[in-house]
Amino acid sequence: MFPTLETERLLLREISKNDAEGIFACFSNENVTRYYGQETLESIEQAEGFVDFFANSYKDKRGIRWGIEIKGAQGLIGTIGFNAWSPKHRRAEIGYEIHPEQWRKGYTFEAVSKVIQYGFNEFGLTRIGAVVFIDNEASNNLLTKVGFQKEGVLRDYMYQDGNAYDTYVYS
């Protein structure tokens, strides 16, 4: 059964087909995808593909992705979860995005804190990593604030719009 998590202001829940519109609102926004390592979505069908990808990733124990919803409001404001989940090696990488209308309200910090706690306590992870574009100041600052340590630089690690970018690696 897919775990539902709660914070003071947020509900982190399973993503369903009904969330394709919210997924599209995030991933069709160039301000969101600019540091994401993937191209901006152009159709709702692509967002529906994301919903399927997230579901299959969880089913295959490769990752887990929650939809982020403000309590008392309908619809997703973003997603958060673990990628590259390796139960055997007790590690995963955290990833997240939030729609720009919800930036700078503390929602990402709240969600990241809860998911990290869940990863260590419920998944038994001993390592949670993160890979972030060097120029993504907001995400770099957030990870440091929540307790991540910068481990180094991965040169030409991510491609965005056909260009290679260096990233920081955190744990």
DSSP file with accessible surface (Angstrom, degrees, kcal/mol):
  #  RESIDUE AA STRUCTURE BP1 BP2  ACC     N-H-->O    O-->H-N    N-H-->O    O-->H-N    TCO  KAPPA ALPHA  PHI   PSI    X-CA   Y-CA   Z-CA
    1    1 A M              0   0  220      0, 0.0     0, 0.0     0, 0.0     0, 0.0   0.000 360.0 360.0 360.0 136.2    0.0    0.0    0.0
    2    2 A F        -     0   0   21      1,-0.1     2,-0.2    62,-0.0    12,-0.2  -0.486 360.0-121.9 -71.4 129.1    1.3    3.4   -1.0
    3    3 A P        -     0   0   21      0, 0.0     2,-0.5     0, 0.0    -1,-0.1  -0.494  17.5-151.9 -76.6 136.9    2.2    5.5    2.1
    4    4 A T        -     0   0   85     -2,-0.2     2,-0.3     9,-0.1     9,-0.2  -0.917  14.3-163.2-104.0 132.6    0.5    8.9    2.7
    5    5 A L  E     -A   12   0A  14      7,-2.7     7,-3.4    -2,-0.5     2,-0.4  -0.888   2.5-159.6-117.0 150.1    2.6   11.4    4.7
    6    6 A E  E     +A   11   0A 110     -2,-0.3     2,-0.2     5,-0.2     5,-0.2  -0.970   9.3 179.7-129.4 143.8    1.4   14.6    6.4
    7    7 A T        -     0   0   19      3,-2.5   104,-0.0    -2,-0.4   103,-0.0  -0.651  54.5 -80.8-120.1-173.5    3.2   17.7    7.6
    8    8 A E  S    S+     0   0  168     -2,-0.2     3,-0.0     1,-0.2    -2,-0.0   0.909 127.0  10.0 -57.2 -42.4    1.7   20.7    9.3
    9    9 A R  S    S+     0   0   80     98,-0.1    62,-2.5    61,-0.0     2,-0.3   0.514 119.6  69.4-115.5  -8.6    0.4   22.2    6.0
   10   10 A L  E     - B   0  70A   0     60,-0.2    -3,-2.5    62,-0.0     2,-0.5  -0.850  53.3-152.8-123.4 153.7    0.9   19.5    3.4
   11   11 A L  E     -AB   6  69A  41     58,-3.1    58,-2.5    -2,-0.3     2,-0.6  -0.989  12.8-160.9-116.8 124.5   -0.4   16.1    2.3
   12   12 A L  E     +AB   5  68A   0     -7,-3.4    -7,-2.7    -2,-0.5     2,-0.3  -0.948  31.1 159.4-106.3 113.8    2.0   13.9    0.5
   13   13 A R  E     - B   0  67A  43     54,-2.2    54,-3.7    -2,-0.6    -9,-0.1  -0.819  44.5 -71.8-136.5 169.4    0.0   11.3   -1.4
   14   14 A E  E     - B   0  66A 104     -2,-0.3     2,-0.4    52,-0.2    52,-0.1  -0.321  49.4-122.1 -61.9 141.7   -0.1    8.8   -4.2
   15   15 A I        -     0   0   14     50,-0.5     2,-0.2    36,-0.1    -1,-0.1  -0.739  34.1-172.9 -88.6 132.3   -0.2   10.4   -7.6
   16   16 A S    >   -     0   0   48     -2,-0.4     3,-2.4     1,-0.0     4,-0.1  -0.710  42.7 -95.3-119.8 172.9   -3.2    9.3   -9.7
   17   17 A K  G >  S+     0   0  109      1,-0.3     3,-1.7    -2,-0.2     4,-0.2   0.820 121.2  66.3 -55.8 -31.7   -4.4    9.8  -13.3
   18   18 A N  G 3  S+     0   0  150      1,-0.3     3,-0.4     2,-0.1    -1,-0.3   0.632  92.6  63.1 -65.8 -13.9   -6.5   12.7  -12.1
   19   19 A D  G <>  +     0   0   10     -3,-2.4     4,-2.5     1,-0.2    -1,-0.3   0.408  69.1 100.7 -92.0   1.9   -3.2   14.5  -11.2
   20   20 A A  H <> S+     0   0    5     -3,-1.7     4,-2.9     1,-0.2    -1,-0.2   0.879  80.6  53.9 -56.7 -37.3   -2.0   14.7  -14.8
   21   21 A E  H  > S+     0   0  156     -3,-0.4     4,-2.4    -4,-0.2    -1,-0.2   0.917 110.3  45.9 -63.8 -43.4   -3.2   18.4  -15.1
   22   22 A G  H  > S+     0   0   17     -4,-0.2     4,-1.6    -3,-0.2    -1,-0.2   0.892 112.9  50.3 -65.7 -39.3   -1.2   19.3  -12.0
   23   23 A I  H  X S+     0   0    2     -4,-2.5     4,-2.8     1,-0.2     5,-0.2   0.935 111.5  49.0 -62.5 -44.6    1.9   17.4  -13.2
   24   24 A F  H  X S+     0   0   56     -4,-2.9     4,-1.8    -5,-0.2    -2,-0.2   0.909 105.0  58.0 -63.6 -39.5    1.5   19.2  -16.6
   25   25 A A  H  < S+     0   0   41     -4,-2.4    -1,-0.2     1,-0.2    -2,-0.2   0.883 115.0  37.7 -59.0 -37.8    1.3   22.6  -14.8
   26   26 A C  H >< S+     0   0    2     -4,-1.6     3,-1.4    -3,-0.2     6,-0.3   0.963 120.2  41.9 -75.3 -56.5    4.6   22.0  -13.2
   27   27 A F  H 3< S+     0   0    1     -4,-2.8    14,-2.7     1,-0.3    -2,-0.2   0.527 109.0  58.4 -80.5  -3.4    6.6   20.3  -15.9
   28   28 A S  T 3< S+     0   0   39     -4,-1.8     2,-0.6    12,-0.2    -1,-0.3   0.450  87.3  93.6 -96.2  -1.7    5.3   22.5  -18.7
   29   29 A N    X>  -     0   0   37     -3,-1.4     4,-2.1    -5,-0.2     3,-1.4  -0.813  67.8-151.8 -95.1 117.8    6.7   25.6  -16.9
   30   30 A E  H 3> S+     0   0  145     -2,-0.6     4,-1.5     1,-0.3    -1,-0.1   0.767  95.3  62.6 -62.4 -26.2   10.3   26.5  -18.1
   31   31 A N  H 34 S+     0   0   85      2,-0.2    -1,-0.3     1,-0.2     4,-0.2   0.813 109.3  42.2 -67.1 -27.6   11.1   28.0  -14.7
   32   32 A V  H X4 S+     0   0   13     -3,-1.4     3,-0.6    -6,-0.3    -2,-0.2   0.899 119.1  41.2 -81.4 -46.6   10.5   24.5  -13.2
   33   33 A T  H >X>S+     0   0    2     -4,-2.1     3,-2.2    -7,-0.3     4,-0.6   0.614  87.4  94.1 -81.8  -9.8   12.3   22.4  -15.8
   34   34 A R  T 3<5S+     0   0  129     -4,-1.5    -1,-0.2     1,-0.3     3,-0.2   0.838 102.0  24.4 -52.2 -38.1   15.3   24.8  -16.2
   35   35 A Y  T <45S+     0   0   55     -3,-0.6    98,-0.4    -4,-0.2    -1,-0.3  -0.086 102.8  92.0-115.9  32.2   17.3   22.9  -13.7
   36   36 A Y  T <45S-     0   0   55     -3,-2.2    -2,-0.1     2,-0.3    -1,-0.1   0.667  86.2-124.5-105.0 -20.3   15.6   19.5  -14.0
   37   37 A G  T  <5S+     0   0   28     -4,-0.6     2,-0.3     1,-0.3   122,-0.3   0.724  80.1  83.9  82.0  20.2   17.6   17.7  -16.7
   38   38 A Q  S   <S-     0   0   51     -5,-0.5    -1,-0.3   120,-0.1    -2,-0.3  -0.976  83.3 -93.2-149.0 161.7   14.6   17.0  -18.9
   39   39 A E        -     0   0  101     -2,-0.3     2,-0.1     1,-0.1     3,-0.1  -0.394  47.4 -96.0 -77.2 153.4   12.7   18.9  -21.6
   40   40 A T        -     0   0   26      1,-0.1   -12,-0.2    -2,-0.1    -1,-0.1  -0.443  45.2-109.4 -66.8 134.9    9.6   20.9  -20.8
   41   41 A L        -     0   0   12    -14,-2.7    -1,-0.1    -2,-0.1     3,-0.1  -0.390  30.2-174.8 -67.8 145.8    6.4   19.0  -21.4
   42   42 A E        +     0   0  170      1,-0.2     2,-0.3    -2,-0.1    -1,-0.1   0.470  63.0  36.9-118.0  -9.0    4.3   20.1  -24.3
   43   43 A S  S >> S-     0   0   35      1,-0.1     4,-1.2   -19,-0.0     3,-0.5  -0.991  71.0-123.2-146.4 155.3    1.2   17.9  -23.9
   44   44 A I  H 3> S+     0   0   55     -2,-0.3     4,-2.4     1,-0.2     5,-0.2   0.815 111.4  65.2 -64.4 -29.4   -1.1   16.5  -21.2
   45   45 A E  H 3> S+     0   0  121      1,-0.2     4,-1.8     2,-0.2    -1,-0.2   0.878  98.3  52.7 -62.7 -36.4   -0.4   13.1  -22.7
   46   46 A Q  H <> S+     0   0   82     -3,-0.5     4,-1.5     2,-0.2    -1,-0.2   0.905 108.2  50.7 -64.3 -39.5    3.3   13.5  -21.6
   47   47 A A  H  X S+     0   0    0     -4,-1.2     4,-1.9     2,-0.2    -2,-0.2   0.900 106.7  53.9 -65.4 -38.5    2.1   14.3  -18.1
   48   48 A E  H  X S+     0   0   78     -4,-2.4     4,-2.0     1,-0.2    -1,-0.2   0.881 105.1  55.4 -61.9 -35.4   -0.1   11.2  -18.1
   49   49 A G  H  X S+     0   0   34     -4,-1.8     4,-2.6     1,-0.2    -1,-0.2   0.870 104.0  53.7 -63.4 -37.2    3.1    9.3  -19.0
   50   50 A F  H  X S+     0   0   37     -4,-1.5     4,-2.9     2,-0.2     5,-0.2   0.910 105.2  53.7 -62.3 -43.1    4.8   10.7  -15.9
   51   51 A V  H  X S+     0   0    6     -4,-1.9     4,-2.1     1,-0.2    -2,-0.2   0.940 111.7  45.2 -57.8 -45.9    1.9    9.4  -13.8
   52   52 A D  H  X S+     0   0   73     -4,-2.0     4,-2.7     1,-0.2     5,-0.2   0.913 111.7  52.5 -63.9 -42.5    2.5    5.9  -15.2
   53   53 A F  H  X S+     0   0  110     -4,-2.6     4,-2.5     1,-0.2    -2,-0.2   0.928 109.7  48.2 -60.2 -46.1    6.2    6.2  -14.8
   54   54 A F  H  X S+     0   0   23     -4,-2.9     4,-1.9     2,-0.2    -1,-0.2   0.917 113.1  48.4 -61.6 -43.3    5.9    7.1  -11.1
   55   55 A A  H  X S+     0   0   49     -4,-2.1     4,-2.4    -5,-0.2    -2,-0.2   0.929 114.0  45.5 -64.1 -44.8    3.5    4.2  -10.5
   56   56 A N  H  X S+     0   0   70     -4,-2.7     4,-2.5     1,-0.2    -1,-0.2   0.867 108.6  56.7 -67.8 -36.4    5.7    1.7  -12.3
   57   57 A S  H  <>S+     0   0   12     -4,-2.5     5,-3.0    -5,-0.2     6,-1.2   0.919 111.1  43.5 -61.0 -42.4    8.8    3.0  -10.5
   58   58 A Y  H ><5S+     0   0   61     -4,-1.9     3,-1.6     3,-0.2    -2,-0.2   0.933 112.7  51.8 -68.7 -44.5    7.2    2.3   -7.1
   59   59 A K  H 3<5S+     0   0  148     -4,-2.4    -2,-0.2     1,-0.3    -1,-0.2   0.889 113.6  44.7 -59.4 -38.5    5.8   -1.1   -8.2
   60   60 A D  T 3<5S-     0   0   86     -4,-2.5    -1,-0.3    -5,-0.2    -2,-0.2   0.320 112.8-119.7 -88.1   5.0    9.3   -2.1   -9.3
   61   61 A K  T < 5S+     0   0  130     -3,-1.6    -3,-0.2     2,-0.2    -2,-0.1   0.867  81.9 117.5  55.8  42.7   11.0   -0.7   -6.2
   62   62 A R  S   <S-     0   0  107     -5,-3.0    23,-2.6     1,-0.4     2,-0.3   0.545  82.7 -27.0-106.3 -16.4   13.1    1.7   -8.2
   63   63 A G        -     0   0    0     -6,-1.2    -1,-0.4    21,-0.2     2,-0.3  -0.978  50.7-130.2-179.1 174.1   11.6    4.8   -6.6
   64   64 A I  E     - C   0  82A   2     18,-1.9    18,-2.0    -2,-0.3     2,-0.4  -0.986  16.2-168.9-146.2 137.0    8.6    6.5   -5.0
   65   65 A R  E     - C   0  81A  10     -2,-0.3   -50,-0.5    16,-0.2     2,-0.3  -0.985   4.3-162.6-133.7 122.5    7.0    9.8   -5.9
   66   66 A W  E     -BC  14  80A   0     14,-3.8    14,-2.1    -2,-0.4     2,-0.4  -0.793  20.0-126.1 -98.0 147.9    4.4   11.6   -3.8
   67   67 A G  E     -BC  13  79A   0    -54,-3.7   -54,-2.2    -2,-0.3     2,-0.6  -0.716  24.5-134.9 -84.4 138.8    2.1   14.3   -5.0
   68   68 A I  E     +BC  12  78A   1     10,-3.1     9,-3.1    -2,-0.4    10,-0.9  -0.884  30.6 172.9 -99.6 121.9    2.4   17.5   -2.9
   69   69 A E  E     -B   11   0A  18    -58,-2.5   -58,-3.1    -2,-0.6     2,-0.4  -0.985  33.6-122.1-130.2 138.0   -1.0   19.0   -2.0
   70   70 A I  E >   -B   10   0A  34      5,-0.5     3,-2.2    -2,-0.4   -60,-0.2  -0.650  44.1-103.3 -75.6 130.2   -1.8   21.8    0.4
   71   71 A K  T 3  S+     0   0   84    -62,-2.5     3,-0.1    -2,-0.4    -1,-0.1  -0.289 106.7  18.1 -55.6 135.0   -4.2   20.5    3.1
   72   72 A G  T 3  S+     0   0   94      1,-0.2     2,-0.3    -3,-0.0    -1,-0.3   0.431 109.8  94.8  83.4  -1.0   -7.7   21.7    2.4
   73   73 A A  S <  S-     0   0   43     -3,-2.2     2,-0.3     2,-0.1    -1,-0.2  -0.915  70.7-126.4-121.7 150.0   -7.0   22.5   -1.2
   74   74 A Q        +     0   0  179     -2,-0.3    -4,-0.1    -3,-0.1    -3,-0.0  -0.742  66.3  33.4 -94.2 142.1   -7.5   20.3   -4.3
   75   75 A G  S    S-     0   0   34     -2,-0.3    -5,-0.5    -6,-0.0     2,-0.2   0.143  84.1 -74.2  98.7 150.1   -4.7   19.6   -6.8
   76   76 A L        -     0   0   20     -7,-0.1    -7,-0.2     1,-0.1     3,-0.1  -0.532  23.1-172.0 -79.7 143.8   -1.0   19.1   -6.7
   77   77 A I  S    S-     0   0   16     -9,-3.1    22,-3.2     1,-0.3     2,-0.3   0.399  72.7 -42.9-106.6  -5.0    1.5   21.9   -6.3
   78   78 A G  E     -CD  68  98A   1    -10,-0.9   -10,-3.1    20,-0.3    -1,-0.3  -0.978  58.9-100.7 169.5-170.7    4.4   19.6   -7.1
   79   79 A T  E     -CD  67  97A   1     18,-1.5    18,-2.1    -2,-0.3     2,-0.3  -0.943  23.3-175.8-138.5 161.0    6.0   16.2   -6.5
   80   80 A I  E     +CD  66  96A   0    -14,-2.1   -14,-3.8    -2,-0.3     2,-0.3  -0.983  22.8 112.3-153.1 148.6    8.7   14.8   -4.3
   81   81 A G  E     -CD  65  95A   0     14,-2.3    14,-2.4    -2,-0.3     2,-0.5  -0.995  55.1 -62.6 173.8-169.8   10.3   11.4   -3.9
   82   82 A F  E     -CD  64  94A   1    -18,-2.0   -18,-1.9    -2,-0.3     2,-0.3  -0.904  36.2-173.3-108.6 133.2   13.2    9.1   -4.2
   83   83 A N  E    S+ D   0  93A  63     10,-3.5    10,-2.9    -2,-0.5     3,-0.2  -0.743  70.6  27.3-110.5 167.0   14.9    8.1   -7.5
   84   84 A A  E    S-     0   0A  65     -2,-0.3     2,-0.3     8,-0.2   -21,-0.2   0.872  81.7-176.0  48.3  41.7   17.5    5.4   -8.0
   85   85 A W  E     -     0   0A  29    -23,-2.6     7,-0.2    -3,-0.2    -1,-0.2  -0.554  11.6-175.6 -72.6 125.1   16.2    3.6   -4.9
   86   86 A S  E  >> - D   0  91A  24      5,-3.1     5,-1.5    -2,-0.3     4,-0.9  -0.852   9.7-176.8-123.9  92.1   18.4    0.6   -4.0
   87   87 A P  T >45S+     0   0   64      0, 0.0     3,-0.6     0, 0.0    -1,-0.1   0.890  85.4  56.6 -55.4 -38.3   16.8   -1.3   -1.1
   88   88 A K  T 345S+     0   0  175      1,-0.2    -2,-0.0    -3,-0.1    -3,-0.0   0.908 116.6  33.6 -59.6 -44.3   19.8   -3.7   -1.2
   89   89 A H  T 345S-     0   0   95     -3,-0.2    -1,-0.2     2,-0.2    37,-0.2   0.377 106.7-127.9 -94.8   1.7   22.3   -0.9   -0.7
   90   90 A R  T <<5 +     0   0  127     -4,-0.9    36,-3.1    -3,-0.6    37,-1.4   0.870  67.3 114.7  55.8  47.4   19.9    1.2    1.5
   91   91 A R  E   < +De  86 127A 114     -5,-1.5    -5,-3.1    34,-0.2     2,-0.3  -0.962  33.4 165.9-143.4 160.4   20.3    4.4   -0.6
   92   92 A A  E     - e   0 128A   4     35,-1.3    37,-2.9    -2,-0.3     2,-0.4  -0.962  31.1-117.9-161.9 165.0   18.2    6.6   -2.8
   93   93 A E  E     -De  83 129A  65    -10,-2.9   -10,-3.5    -2,-0.3     2,-0.3  -0.951  27.3-134.7-111.9 136.1   18.4   10.1   -4.4
   94   94 A I  E     +D   82   0A   9     35,-3.0    37,-0.4    -2,-0.4     2,-0.3  -0.641  26.1 175.4 -89.7 144.3   15.8   12.7   -3.5
   95   95 A G  E     +D   81   0A  12    -14,-2.4   -14,-2.3    -2,-0.3     2,-0.3  -0.984   4.0 159.7-144.3 153.2   14.1   14.8   -6.2
   96   96 A Y  E     -D   80   0A  34     -2,-0.3     2,-0.3   -16,-0.2   -16,-0.2  -0.988  15.4-171.3-164.8 160.5   11.4   17.4   -6.1
   97   97 A E  E     -D   79   0A  10    -18,-2.1   -18,-1.5    -2,-0.3     2,-0.3  -0.957   5.7-164.3-157.6 152.1    9.7   20.3   -7.8
   98   98 A I  E     -D   78   0A   4     -2,-0.3   -20,-0.3   -20,-0.2     5,-0.1  -0.989  34.6 -99.4-137.9 143.6    7.1   22.8   -6.9
   99   99 A H    >   -     0   0   33    -22,-3.2     3,-2.7    -2,-0.3     4,-0.2  -0.372  35.8-118.9 -61.7 139.1    5.0   25.2   -9.1
  100  100 A P  G >  S+     0   0   30      0, 0.0     3,-1.5     0, 0.0    -1,-0.1   0.766 110.6  68.8 -54.3 -27.4    6.5   28.7   -9.1
  101  101 A E  G 3  S+     0   0  142      1,-0.3    -2,-0.1   -24,-0.1   -24,-0.0   0.734 105.0  43.9 -63.0 -18.3    3.3   30.1   -7.6
  102  102 A Q  G X  S+     0   0   32     -3,-2.7     3,-0.7   -25,-0.2     5,-0.4   0.303  86.8 123.9-109.0   6.6    4.2   28.2   -4.4
  103  103 A W  T <   +     0   0   93     -3,-1.5    -4,-0.0    -4,-0.2     0, 0.0  -0.311  69.1  21.1 -66.6 153.4    7.9   29.1   -4.3
  104  104 A R  T 3  S+     0   0  211      1,-0.1    -1,-0.2    -2,-0.0    -3,-0.0   0.776  91.5 103.9  61.8  31.3    9.3   30.8   -1.2
  105  105 A K  S <  S-     0   0  100     -3,-0.7    -2,-0.1     0, 0.0    -1,-0.1   0.316  94.3-109.6-116.5   1.6    6.6   29.7    1.2
  106  106 A G  S  > S+     0   0   38     -4,-0.1     4,-2.1     3,-0.0     5,-0.2   0.468  83.5 122.2  85.6   1.8    8.5   26.9    2.9
  107  107 A Y  H  > S+     0   0   30     -5,-0.4     4,-2.6     2,-0.2     5,-0.2   0.905  73.2  49.2 -64.9 -41.7    6.5   24.1    1.3
  108  108 A T  H  > S+     0   0   29     -6,-0.2     4,-3.2     2,-0.2     5,-0.3   0.936 111.2  49.5 -65.9 -44.1    9.5   22.4   -0.3
  109  109 A F  H  > S+     0   0   69      1,-0.2     4,-2.5     2,-0.2     5,-0.2   0.928 112.1  49.3 -57.4 -44.2   11.5   22.5    3.0
  110  110 A E  H  X S+     0   0   30     -4,-2.1     4,-1.7     2,-0.2    -2,-0.2   0.929 115.1  43.0 -62.0 -45.8    8.5   21.0    4.8
  111  111 A A  H  X S+     0   0    0     -4,-2.6     4,-2.6     2,-0.2     5,-0.2   0.921 113.9  50.1 -68.7 -44.7    8.1   18.2    2.2
  112  112 A V  H  X S+     0   0    0     -4,-3.2     4,-2.6     1,-0.2     5,-0.3   0.932 109.7  51.6 -61.0 -44.6   11.8   17.5    1.9
  113  113 A S  H  X S+     0   0   39     -4,-2.5     4,-2.1    -5,-0.3    -1,-0.2   0.920 112.5  45.8 -58.4 -44.2   12.2   17.2    5.7
  114  114 A K  H  X S+     0   0   61     -4,-1.7     4,-2.5    -5,-0.2    -1,-0.2   0.918 113.1  48.5 -67.1 -43.4    9.3   14.8    6.0
  115  115 A V  H  X S+     0   0    0     -4,-2.6     4,-2.8     2,-0.2    -2,-0.2   0.894 110.5  51.1 -68.1 -37.8   10.5   12.6    3.1
  116  116 A I  H  X S+     0   0   22     -4,-2.6     4,-2.3    -5,-0.2     5,-0.3   0.949 110.9  48.9 -62.7 -47.1   14.0   12.4    4.5
  117  117 A Q  H  X S+     0   0   96     -4,-2.1     4,-2.7    -5,-0.3     5,-0.3   0.929 112.7  48.2 -57.4 -45.4   12.7   11.4    7.9
  118  118 A Y  H  X>S+     0   0   45     -4,-2.5     4,-2.9     1,-0.2     5,-1.4   0.918 109.0  53.8 -62.7 -43.1   10.5    8.7    6.2
  119  119 A G  H  <5S+     0   0    0     -4,-2.8     6,-2.4     3,-0.2     4,-0.4   0.915 115.3  38.5 -59.9 -44.9   13.4    7.4    4.1
  120  120 A F  H  <5S+     0   0   88     -4,-2.3     4,-0.3     4,-0.2    -2,-0.2   0.936 125.4  36.6 -71.4 -45.1   15.6    6.9    7.1
  121  121 A N  H  <5S+     0   0  108     -4,-2.7    -2,-0.2    -5,-0.3    -3,-0.2   0.874 131.0  22.7 -80.7 -38.5   12.9    5.6    9.5
  122  122 A E  T  <5S+     0   0  127     -4,-2.9    -3,-0.2    -5,-0.3    -2,-0.1   0.809 129.2  38.7-102.0 -37.4   10.6    3.5    7.2
  123  123 A F  S   <S-     0   0   43     -5,-1.4    -3,-0.2    -4,-0.4    -4,-0.1   0.572  98.7-130.1 -87.7 -12.3   12.8    2.5    4.2
  124  124 A G        +     0   0   23     -6,-0.3    -4,-0.2    -4,-0.3    -3,-0.1   0.780  43.4 172.0  68.6  27.1   15.9    2.0    6.4
  125  125 A L        -     0   0    7     -6,-2.4   -34,-0.2     1,-0.1    -1,-0.2  -0.388  26.1-173.1 -68.4 145.6   18.0    4.1    4.1
  126  126 A T  S    S+     0   0   94    -36,-3.1     2,-0.4     1,-0.3   -35,-0.2   0.470  75.6  38.2-110.9 -10.9   21.5    4.9    5.3
  127  127 A R  E     -e   91   0A  89    -37,-1.4   -35,-1.3    44,-0.0     2,-0.5  -0.980  56.4-178.1-143.2 129.1   22.3    7.3    2.5
  128  128 A I  E     -e   92   0A   6     -2,-0.4   -35,-0.2   -37,-0.2     2,-0.2  -0.996  19.4-172.7-122.2 119.9   20.1    9.9    0.7
  129  129 A G  E     -e   93   0A   4    -37,-2.9   -35,-3.0    -2,-0.5     2,-0.3  -0.588  11.0-161.8-106.1 171.5   21.8   11.7   -2.1
  130  130 A A  E     -F  170   0B   3     40,-1.7    40,-2.9   -37,-0.2     2,-0.5  -0.971   7.4-155.9-152.3 141.8   20.9   14.6   -4.3
  131  131 A V  E     +F  169   0B  32    -37,-0.4     2,-0.4    -2,-0.3    38,-0.2  -0.991  23.3 176.8-121.1 123.1   22.2   15.9   -7.6
  132  132 A V  E     -F  168   0B   9     36,-2.4    36,-3.2    -2,-0.5   -96,-0.1  -0.989  35.7-107.7-135.3 134.7   21.6   19.6   -8.3
  133  133 A F  E >   -F  167   0B   6    -98,-0.4     3,-1.8    -2,-0.4    34,-0.2  -0.335  32.8-126.1 -54.0 137.2   22.6   21.9  -11.1
  134  134 A I  T 3  S+     0   0   49     32,-1.6    -1,-0.1     1,-0.3    33,-0.1   0.868 109.4  53.0 -57.0 -37.7   25.4   24.2   -9.8
  135  135 A D  T 3  S+     0   0   99     31,-0.3     2,-2.0     1,-0.1    -1,-0.3   0.549  80.0  99.9 -77.9  -5.8   23.3   27.3  -10.9
  136  136 A N    <>  +     0   0   33     -3,-1.8     4,-2.5     1,-0.2     5,-0.2  -0.509  46.5 170.0 -82.9  77.0   20.2   26.2   -9.0
  137  137 A E  H  >  +     0   0  143     -2,-2.0     4,-2.7     1,-0.2     5,-0.2   0.874  69.8  55.6 -58.8 -40.6   20.8   28.4   -6.0
  138  138 A A  H  > S+     0   0   65      1,-0.2     4,-2.3    -3,-0.2    -1,-0.2   0.937 112.7  41.0 -61.9 -45.4   17.4   27.8   -4.4
  139  139 A S  H  > S+     0   0   13      2,-0.2     4,-2.6     1,-0.2     5,-0.2   0.904 113.9  52.5 -71.7 -39.5   17.8   24.0   -4.3
  140  140 A N  H  X S+     0   0   12     -4,-2.5     4,-1.9     1,-0.2    -2,-0.2   0.930 113.0  45.5 -59.9 -43.8   21.5   24.2   -3.2
  141  141 A N  H  X S+     0   0  105     -4,-2.7     4,-2.5    -5,-0.2    -2,-0.2   0.904 111.7  52.2 -66.3 -41.4   20.5   26.4   -0.3
  142  142 A L  H  X S+     0   0   23     -4,-2.3     4,-2.1    -5,-0.2    -2,-0.2   0.935 109.1  48.9 -61.2 -47.2   17.5   24.2    0.6
  143  143 A L  H  X>S+     0   0    0     -4,-2.6     5,-2.8     1,-0.2     4,-0.6   0.906 112.4  48.1 -62.8 -40.0   19.6   21.1    0.8
  144  144 A T  H ><5S+     0   0   83     -4,-1.9     3,-1.1    -5,-0.2    -1,-0.2   0.931 110.6  52.4 -63.9 -42.7   22.2   22.8    2.9
  145  145 A K  H 3<5S+     0   0  153     -4,-2.5    -2,-0.2     1,-0.3    -1,-0.2   0.858 108.5  50.1 -62.1 -35.2   19.5   24.1    5.2
  146  146 A V  H 3<5S-     0   0   34     -4,-2.1    -1,-0.3    -5,-0.2    -2,-0.2   0.539 129.1 -93.3 -86.5  -3.6   18.0   20.7    5.7
  147  147 A G  T <<5S+     0   0   55     -3,-1.1    -3,-0.2    -4,-0.6    -2,-0.1   0.478  73.5 143.8 112.5   3.3   21.4   19.1    6.6
  148  148 A F      < -     0   0   17     -5,-2.8     2,-0.4    -6,-0.2    -1,-0.3  -0.427  38.7-141.1 -71.7 151.7   22.8   17.8    3.3
  149  149 A Q        -     0   0  142     22,-3.3    22,-1.9    -2,-0.1     2,-0.4  -0.946  15.9-120.5-114.9 135.6   26.6   18.0    2.8
  150  150 A K  E     -G  170   0B 111     -2,-0.4    20,-0.3    20,-0.2     3,-0.1  -0.588  28.9-179.6 -73.1 128.2   28.1   18.9   -0.6
  151  151 A E  E     -     0   0B  97     18,-3.4     2,-0.3    -2,-0.4    19,-0.2   0.657  50.2 -66.4-104.0 -22.9   30.4   16.0   -1.7
  152  152 A G  E     -G  169   0B  27     17,-1.1    17,-2.3     2,-0.0     2,-0.4  -0.986  53.2 -63.5 163.8-170.2   31.7   17.2   -5.0
  153  153 A V  E     -G  168   0B  57     -2,-0.3     2,-0.7    15,-0.2    15,-0.2  -0.928  25.5-154.0-115.0 134.8   31.1   18.2   -8.6
  154  154 A L  E >   -G  167   0B  51     13,-3.2    13,-2.1    -2,-0.4     3,-0.9  -0.938  26.6-138.0-104.9 109.4   29.9   15.9  -11.3
  155  155 A R  E 3  S-     0   0B 178     -2,-0.7    11,-0.2     1,-0.3    10,-0.1  -0.504  76.0  -9.3 -75.9 135.8   31.3   17.4  -14.6
  156  156 A D  E 3  S+     0   0B 105     -2,-0.2    -1,-0.3     1,-0.1    10,-0.3   0.852  91.5 143.7  48.8  42.9   29.0   17.5  -17.6
  157  157 A Y  E <   +     0   0B 118      8,-1.0     2,-0.4    -3,-0.9     9,-0.2   0.801  53.4  39.6 -86.4 -32.6   26.6   15.3  -15.7
  158  158 A M  E     -G  165   0B  48      7,-2.0     7,-2.8    -4,-0.2     2,-0.4  -0.952  66.1-147.1-124.6 144.3   23.2   16.6  -16.8
  159  159 A Y  E     +G  164   0B 143     -2,-0.4     2,-0.4  -122,-0.3     5,-0.2  -0.901  17.1 175.0-109.4 136.2   21.9   17.7  -20.1
  160  160 A Q  E >  S-G  163   0B   4      3,-2.4     3,-2.0    -2,-0.4  -121,-0.1  -0.982  73.9 -11.3-138.9 126.2   19.3   20.4  -20.5
  161  161 A D  T 3  S-     0   0  102     -2,-0.4     3,-0.1     1,-0.3    -1,-0.1   0.860 130.2 -53.8  52.1  38.7   18.2   21.8  -23.9
  162  162 A G  T 3  S+     0   0   60      1,-0.2     2,-0.4     0, 0.0    -1,-0.3   0.481 115.3 111.9  81.0   1.5   21.1   19.9  -25.6
  163  163 A N  E <   - G   0 160B  90     -3,-2.0    -3,-2.4     2,-0.0     2,-0.3  -0.895  64.5-126.7-112.1 141.9   23.8   21.4  -23.3
  164  164 A A  E     - G   0 159B  34     -2,-0.4     2,-0.4    -5,-0.2    -5,-0.2  -0.628  28.0-168.7 -84.5 141.0   25.9   19.6  -20.7
  165  165 A Y  E     - G   0 158B  79     -7,-2.8    -7,-2.0    -2,-0.3    -8,-1.0  -0.975  20.7-123.4-131.0 145.2   25.9   21.1  -17.2
  166  166 A D  E     -     0   0B  50     -2,-0.4   -32,-1.6   -10,-0.3     2,-0.3  -0.533  32.0-164.0 -77.7 150.0   28.0   20.4  -14.1
  167  167 A T  E     -FG 133 154B   0    -13,-2.1   -13,-3.2   -34,-0.2     2,-0.3  -0.937  18.1-123.1-131.8 158.0   26.1   19.4  -10.9
  168  168 A Y  E     -FG 132 153B  52    -36,-3.2   -36,-2.4    -2,-0.3     2,-0.4  -0.756  21.9-144.8 -90.5 148.7   26.8   19.2   -7.2
  169  169 A V  E     -FG 131 152B  26    -17,-2.3   -18,-3.4    -2,-0.3   -17,-1.1  -0.958  22.3-178.4-114.9 132.3   26.3   15.9   -5.5
  170  170 A Y  E      FG 130 150B   2    -40,-2.9   -40,-1.7    -2,-0.4   -20,-0.2  -0.865 360.0 360.0-122.3 160.1   25.0   16.0   -1.9
  171  171 A S              0   0   40    -22,-1.9   -22,-3.3    -2,-0.3   -42,-0.2  -0.975 360.0 360.0-149.1 360.0   24.3   13.4    0.8
